[in-house]
Amino acid sequence: MNFLRGVMGGQSAGPQHTEAETIQKLCDRVASSTLLDDRRNAVRALKSLSKKYRLEVGIQAMEHLIHVLQTDRSDSEIIGYALDTLFNIISNDEEDEVEENSTRQSEDLGSQFTEIFIKQQENVTLLLSLLEDFDFHVRWPGVKLLTSLLKHLGPQVQQIILVSPMGVSRLMDLLADSREVIRNDGVLLLQALTRSNGAIQKIVAFENAFERLLDIITEEGNSDGGIVVEDCLILLQNLLKNNNSNQNFFKEGSYIQRMKPWFEVGDENSGWSAQKVTNLHLMLQLIRVLVSPTNPPGATSSCQKAMFQCGLLQQLCTILMATGIPADILTETINTVSEVIRGCQVNQDYFASVNAPSNPPRPAIVVLLMSMVNERQPFVLRCAVLYCFQCFLYKNQKGQGEIVSTLLPSTIDATGNSVSAGQLLCGGLFSTDSLSNWCAAVALAHALQENATQKEQLLRVQLATSIGNPPVSLLQQCTNILSQGSKIQTRVGLLMLLCTWLSNCPIAVTHFLHNSANVPFLTGQIAENLGEEEQLVQGLCALLLGISIYFNDNSLENYMKEKLKQLIEKRIGKENFIEKLGFISKHELYSRASQKPQPNFPSPEYMIFDHEFTKLVKELEGVITKAIYKSSEEDKKEEEEKKTLEQHDSIVGHYKNMIREQDLQLEELKQQISTLKCQNEQLQTAVTQQVSQIQQHKDQYNLLKIQLGKDNQHQGSHNDGAQMNGIQPEEIGRLREEIEELKSNQELLRSQLAEKDSLIEKLKSSQTSPDTNEATASARDSENIAELKQELATLKSQLNSKSVEITKLQTEKQELLHKTEAFAQSVPVSGESEAAIAAKTTDVEGRLSALLQETKELKNEIKALSEERASIKEQLDSSNSTIVILQNEKNQLEVNIKDSKKEQDDLLVLLADQDQKILSLKDKLKGLGHPEEEEDELESIDQDDEDDEDEDDDKSQGDN
């Protein structure tokens, strides 16, 4: 610490001797005292002295304070005092200093003490671990101390935190702290942590920082919130600026949609607080970070589309056209809208459709251009409008055509009721304000950028200069103003317009050279030796003349390429011409304009170059230099090569057009197919509906037909006494015959079932037959079972048919009941006498009672038949189960027969072997000389054995 002691010795007024001794004693107590209370009191005393005697406390007590953090973590109070003391030592927040050099010394001391603290990386890790303590007296001073360390030596502390396990994650927990003081200071800590460190920015973003910060902004009231909203917005800018990964994560997380409520400020005149202006300014800047032209084109385009889809662009345009908006907010809103629509066709088309709330409504573009050419408007606002117009036309050939069309004779409003964009640009181009001249020239040049069609169309524009004089072309009027020697800013703007207009447009070059005064004017300007202020104009004149040579199609005999080069060599000199051409890129404002598309100038005097024009200079400077030094033969070769390339390009373009047309045809066919599919589905749906309607109509028709038949039957019952309510007596007889037939069928089924039962009993008894008859019985059983199955199937079909007939009878009975009831309720026919009506009524009642009696009998008979049918079904089920059992027993018998056959085969084989052995034994006995008697005895023994076997077989057959 020698350097710190040197600083201490160099101070003009140091602490008194007693204070230095006190600090030393306190440090000794912290280091040597065994009681926690003594150490705590000593650290608290050091804290009270640390602000006034910052250097001495830092030199003597820092090591002891770090030791306290390591050893006394169980006591939150002493840890809080130690952290506060370290913060006072390292922080530069000194309110009591009155010396002039105090600020510089304070910054040096803070950096030096920070370097001492982080020299041991374990100290930073220790501090991170202390932040996990939820105690307010530990966490809050820890957050402030770490923030101060980051402010002094940010990159070094960032690296230590980055390599520390879970270092960044611990800090992210601060945003979730319920105590607003810690949460707000945590935001400030993360600001310092994420500054210029992409790795930490990614970690913080993936730790759900976007969600938490947007929640805080919403809780605080969006743009109406306090300084906390400002801090959150600054942190969001740190996370997103120049960080493509985080920008993509922000877009994919649908956080752009959550930005829309920020700009719901409306058309209010209630006043804007300074904090609200600051918040809204930062919110607009955050949008510009996402759609900055320096971002990758794909990322910018996706963010632009998302902003349009969620309505954010529409909200910004509402602010743009609202009244009562502060000037700086309006300017920043214009810049933001500019970058949201830049290069995005959908957004540009929407912006072109926006109208200002005026009477009559005017397009927003026209209103903005009116501000741009108005010299009474603020300079920054005019620059913002120019940038908005440039972004609207960037890669927007449709918009370029619309702007140029407002200048053409066929589209100019003759009544003069409305002002068009083209009229405003022409008015600015030829006004007395040089800044308006420059802005209008640059804006018009952007309407021609990379668009040969509009360059040719602009040649048709005619201007009326004065009454009685013929109109002149816009091209000629621009060269006339150049030759009149106007201000440098005006001439620079017109020359940039002409260079843009003539480049890549031989027809425009021909029109320019057709005026015989233009070439002498340019050569005269280039050849003169003028001051430094005029050198830029000379360089632009050289560029314009070079463009007239390079893009010359040699259609004018007096101004062919070769003649113009000879003219340059005679009057100017090739080397001098190239030197003057180089004045453009060597100008001090050229490099500044080439960096960013936005025209951002500190004052109008610096408004010289346009960004797109610097690109054109870089592109043409080299080719013009080569063209000046080329010979005529080389020009001819180049012309031939150009023609060849043009032919090749035309062929390629032709095929591209064919492919494009085919793609369009394919798209049309696909659309037709999809349309036909939709129509087919609709037709199928219609057919289905019609079929259902037809079925409904059929049902209704049948119902009406039945009702009509009932009505006819009802009328016939009064006229025909032999009929009763539409039912003939023959029908009742037929029903009785069917019932009798059903009964006979039932008896037949019962007899068949009895036969099957007897057959089953026989099958069961046949299972006990002898083994000798098993094969025959099994074959007979299988035939009987097959016949039984067939008869059962026949029986089931008969039962089903009888069930159908029974159901039909029940239905007819129900119809009979309904007709009877209808007849009972019918009204007698008018015109008959009361006596006749009474007689008929009595007759009908008698028939009705008889009919009801017969119906009741039929019902009983049907019920009896149903019961019998159920019992027959049960018997069939039992027969089926018996058949299954018999089938299983049959299978078992077949298995037993197979086993018996196998055993018999085995016995036969054994007997054959035994006979063979006996014969061999006989042969051996003969060979040994035994008498024949022994053989006879053996044969008699064998014969006895065979007789015994035969007796056994007879016994077994008798048993069976």
C-alpha positions, 0 to 999 in steps of 0.5 A: 500500500505504499502508493496509498500512503504516498497519496495520504502524505500528499494531502494538504490537510490530513486527519489529526493525530488523535483520529489516526490513533482512533482508527488504529485502535479500532482496527486492533479491536476488530482483529483481536477482540474475542467478544462479538459485541466488541468487534461489532462496535469497532466496525460500527465506529469505523463505518462512522469514520469511513466517509470523512477519513476514507483513505486512512480507514481504507488503508488500515481496515480493509483487510480486517473488514474482509476478515469479518465478512469471512468469519462473522457471517452468522451475525448479520449486523456486523456484516452489514456494518462491514459492507457499509464501511467498504462501500464508503471506502470504495464509492466516490459519493463524497458530499463533504469534500470542498477542495477543487481537486477532490473529485479527481482524487476520489475517483483515483481512490475508488479505483485503487481500493477496488483494485485492492479488493478484487486482487483476491477473486475470492473476495468477489465470490464472498460478496456474491454469496453474501447476497443470498442472505435475505436480511435487509442489512446484509443484502442492500449494502452488498448490492451497493458495494458490488455496484460500486466495484463494477463502476470502477473496474467493470470488465475485471469484476464482470470476468470474475462474476462470469467465472463464478458458479451461479454468479449471475443467477444469484444477482438475478434473484434481486429483481424478485425481491419484494423490497423495492429498494433492493429491487431498484438497486438490483436493476442498477447493479445489472446495468453496470454488470451487463454493460459491454459484455455480450456473454453476461447479457445472454445469461441475464436474458435467459434468466428471464430478465425480459419478463421481470423487467417488463413486469416492473415497468407495467407495475410502475405505470409504463411511461407514467412511471418514475425513475425505476422505469427509466432504469429498467429501460436502460437495462433492456437497452444494454441487453438488446443493443448489438446482441443478435441472440438476445434480440431474437430471444426477445422477438420469439418470446412475444415481448414486442407485443407487450411494448404496445401499451407503452405508447397509448398516450393519446391526444392529451394536453394535460402536460408532460412531466420531465420523467415521462418525456425521458421514459418515452424517449427511452422506449422509442430508443428501445424499439430502434435498437430492435430495428436498427439498420446495423442489425442483420437484415433478417432479424430486423425484418422479422421485428418489423413484421412483428411490430406491424402485426401487433399494432405497434406501428399503428400506435406510433403513427397515432402519436406521430399525427397527434397534437400536444406532443413535445418536440423531442418526443415527436422527433424521436417518434419520426425516427422510430417510425422511419426505422420500423418501415425501412425496407419492409414493404408491408410497413411502407404500404401501411405508412403510405395509407396513414392520413393526418386528422385534418380537414380535408385529410392529408397523407402523413407523408405530405404533412411531414414534407411540409415540415421538412421544407419549412425553414421555421421548423426545428433543425432536428425535426427537419432531419428526422422527416428527411430520414423518414422519407428516405426510409419510406423509399428505401427498396420501395419501387412502388413508393418511388413511383407514387412520388414521381407520379405526383410530378408528372403532368397527367397527375397534377391537381389543376384545381390546386385544392391539395398539395402533393408530395412532388409539388412540395419537393419542387417548392423546396428544391427552388426555394431561397432556403439552402437547407430546404434545397439540400433536403428536397434534392436528397429526398428526390434523389432517393425517389430515383435510387436504383430505379431506372424507370423513374429516372426516365419518367422524371425527364418528362417533368416540366416547370413553368418559370414565369408568365409568358416563357415556355416551360423548362424541364426539371433537369434543365432547371437544376443545371440553370440554378447551378450555373447561377452560383448559389450557396454551396449547400444548394449546389452540393444538393443539386449535384448529388441529385444530378449524379444519382439521376444520370447514373445507370441511365443513358437516356438521362445522360443524353438529355443532360448532354443535349444542353450545350451549356452543361459540359462547358460549365462543368469543365470550367468549374473543374479547371479553375483553382478555387479555395477549399470551400469550392473544392467539394463542388469541383469534385462533384462536378468531376463526378458528374462529368465522369458519369456523363462519360461512363454511361454515355451511349454515344448517341450524340455525335458532338459528345461521344465518349472519346470526344469528352475524354479529349476535352478533359485532357485538353482543358483540365488534364487527366491527372488534375481531373482524377485529383479533383474527383478524389476531393469527395472521398477525402472530405472530412464530412464524407466518412461521417455520412458513410457510417449510418443512414440517418442524417444526424448533424449537429448543425445545418452547416454540417449537412453536406453528404447523404449516406446513399450518395457515399455508396454511389461515390464508392461504386463509381470513383474507381470505374470513372478513373479507369474510363478516363484512362482507357483508349478508344480500342479498349472502349470498343472492346468494353462496349462489345463486352457490355453488349454481350453481357446485355444480351446475356442479361436479356436472355436471363431476364427473359427466362426469369420472367418465364419462370416468374410467369409460370410461378404465377400460373402455378399459384393461380392453379393452386388457388383454383384447386383450393377454390374447387375443393371448397366448392366441392365440400360446399356442394357435398354439404348441400347434397347431404342437407338435401338428402336429409330434407328429401327423407324428411319430406318422404316421412311427412308424405308417408305420415300424411298418407297414413292419416288420409287412409285413417280418415277414409276408413273413419268415413267408411265405418259410418257407411258400411255396417259390415266393417268396424273402424276399418278392420274386416272380420276376415282379418281377425280370422286370419290372426286366429289361424296364424295363432293356431299355426304357431301352436302346431309349430310349437308342438312340433318343436317340442317333439323334435326337442324330445327326440334330441334329448333321447339321442343325447341320452343314447350318446351318454350311454354309449360312452360306457361301451367296451374299448373294442367298439370305441372307434365305431362309436366315436364315428357314429357320435360325430355324425349324430352331433353334426346332425344335431347341430344342423337341426338345432340351427334349423330350430333356431331359424324357426324360432326367429321366424315365429318371433317375428310373426309374434311381433307383427301380431303385437303391432297389429293389435296395437293398431287395432286398439288405436283404431278402436279408440279413435272410433269411440271418440268420433263424431256422428255424421250430420243429417241422421236422426238421433234414434238412428245414431243411438242404434248405431252407437249401441251396435258399435259398442257391442262390436267394440266389446266383442273386439276388445274381448277377442283382443284380450284373448289374443294378448293372452295367447301371445303371452303364452307363446312368448313364455313357451318360446323362452322355455324352448330357448332355455332347452336349446341352450342346455342342448348346446351345452350338452353338445359341447360336453359330448364333443369334449368327451369325444375328443378325450375318447379319440385321444385314449384310442390313439394311446391304446393303438400305440400301446398295441403297436409297442406290444407287437414289436416286443412279441416279434423281438421275443419270437426272434430270440426264441428262434435263435435260442432253438438254433443254439440248442440244436447246435449244442445237441439237445434233444427235440423234446425240450423244444416240444416242451417249450412249444407247449409252454408257449401254447399254454401262454397263448391259451391263457391270453385267449381266455382273458380276452373272452372274459373281457368281452363278456364283461363288456 
